[in-house]
Amino acid sequence: MLARIGLGIGLPLLAILVWGMWGAPTSKWQLRGLWFLLLRIVFFSSAVVALIFAGQDTLGVIFALLTVLFLVLTYTLGNPTWAK
């Protein structure tokens, strides 16, 4: 029980800290290039894993497909941060 509460509070706080330091557009140390792409992949895939562990397999698969679509379209059609 205590571990669930710790994970439920601790992991989102860690995600906020990591994104705020290295992923946010106004961050002093924003990652660029391949590192930023990898950070996005880790964040989105962790959401997919969380959905699957929560028993929401269908939503996890849909979110995974939408994530791949988003990253491919952002990379091919736009000027993403990681391509600079």
C-alpha positions in Angstrom: 0.0 0.0 0.0 2.7 2.5 1.0 4.7 1.5 -2.1 1.7 2.3 -4.3 1.3 5.7 -2.8 5.0 6.4 -3.2 4.9 5.4 -6.8 1.7 7.2 -7.4 3.2 10.5 -6.1 6.9 10.0 -6.7 6.9 9.0 -10.4 4.8 11.9 -11.6 7.0 14.3 -9.5 10.1 12.8 -11.1 8.6 13.1 -14.6 7.7 16.8 -13.9 11.3 17.4 -12.7 12.9 15.6 -15.7 10.6 17.3 -18.3 11.1 20.7 -16.6 14.8 20.5 -16.7 15.4 18.9 -20.1 12.2 18.8 -22.1 10.5 22.1 -21.6 10.9 24.6 -24.5 12.1 27.3 -22.1 14.5 25.1 -20.2 18.1 26.2 -19.7 19.3 22.7 -20.5 16.8 21.6 -23.1 17.8 18.5 -25.0 18.2 18.7 -28.7 18.6 16.3 -31.5 18.4 12.6 -30.9 18.4 13.0 -27.1 15.1 15.0 -27.2 13.5 12.4 -29.4 14.6 9.7 -26.9 13.2 11.7 -24.0 9.8 11.9 -25.8 9.9 8.2 -26.6 10.6 7.4 -23.0 7.8 9.7 -21.7 5.2 8.4 -24.2 6.1 4.8 -23.8 5.9 5.0 -20.0 2.3 6.2 -20.4 1.6 3.2 -22.7 3.2 0.8 -20.1 1.1 2.4 -17.3 -2.1 1.9 -19.3 -1.3 -1.7 -20.0 -0.5 -2.4 -16.3 -3.7 -0.7 -15.3 -5.6 -3.3 -17.4 -6.4 -0.9 -20.3 -4.8 -2.9 -23.1 -6.9 -1.4 -25.9 -6.2 2.2 -24.8 -2.5 1.4 -24.4 -2.3 0.1 -28.0 -4.3 3.0 -29.3 -2.0 5.5 -27.4 1.1 3.7 -28.7 -0.1 3.9 -32.3 -1.0 7.6 -31.9 2.4 8.3 -30.4 4.2 6.7 -33.3 2.0 8.6 -35.7 2.6 11.9 -33.9 6.4 11.4 -33.8 6.6 10.4 -37.5 4.4 13.3 -38.7 6.2 15.8 -36.5 9.5 14.6 -37.8 8.5 14.5 -41.5 6.2 17.5 -41.8 7.4 19.9 -39.2 10.7 21.3 -38.0 10.9 19.4 -34.8 13.3 20.5 -32.0 15.3 17.3 -32.3 16.1 17.9 -36.0 18.0 21.1 -35.3 
